[in-house]
Amino acid sequence: MAVIVGTILSVGSAFIIGGLLGLIVAYVVVSIVYGKIFLFSFRGSLGFTLVVLLIQVGIVQGLNDLGLYLISPT
């Protein structure tokens, strides 16, 4: 549930605001959603969101290293 709500709100805010500020707002929005659903403090939810982000980037990098591209390299 947290992933679905967080994704919808973050994509919406990033689309409406755009640019780097939109990405920052999306990060904060996802942190707030995680905090409300998992009952974290705001600081704890920011840290949790960072860990989730790093795991996702690591998975994408690992798939890239294996030659499995999520987006065509051409």
N, C-alpha and C positions, 0 to 999 in steps of 0.2 A: 504494500500500500504506500509506503514511504517513497519508493522508487517511482511509482506511477504519478503520485501527486507532485513530487519534487520535479520530475521530468516535465510535466505539463506546465507547471509554474515557471520553471527556469527557462524553458524554450520560449514561452510567451514573453517573459521579461527581456530576454536577450533579443528577441525579434523586435519588440516595441522600442527598446532603448538603442540597441545596436552597439557595435564597436567594443572596445575594452571595458568601458563602463557597464555595458550590458552583460558582459561575462562576469564582472565582479558582482553585479546585482544578482545574477543567476546563482553564483556560488553562495551568496548570503541567503538567498531564498531557499535553496536546498538545505543549507545549514539550519534555518529556522524550522523547516518541515521535519528534518531528522530530530531536532530538539523537541518538538511538540509530540511527535509520534513515539520516540524512544525515551522521552522524559530526561533528556540531557540538559545540562546548563548550556547557555549560549556559547561559552568558551569551549565546552566539551563537544558541542555539535560542530563547531568550526574545525576542531581537531579531527573528529570522526570523518567529516566531509573531506578533509585533506588526505586522510588515509585511504578513503574510497577512491579519490581522484588518482592517487599514486598507484594504487592497485590496477585501476583501469588503464592508465598510461603504460604500466609495466606489461599488461596483457597485450595491448596493441603493439608495443615494441617487440615483445616475444614473437607474436604472430608475424610481424614484419621480418624479423630475423630468420624465421622459418620459410619465408617466401610467400606467406599467405597475406595478401593485401586486402584491407577492408575497402579501399578505394583504388581503382586502377591507377598504376604508376605512370601511365602514358597520358 
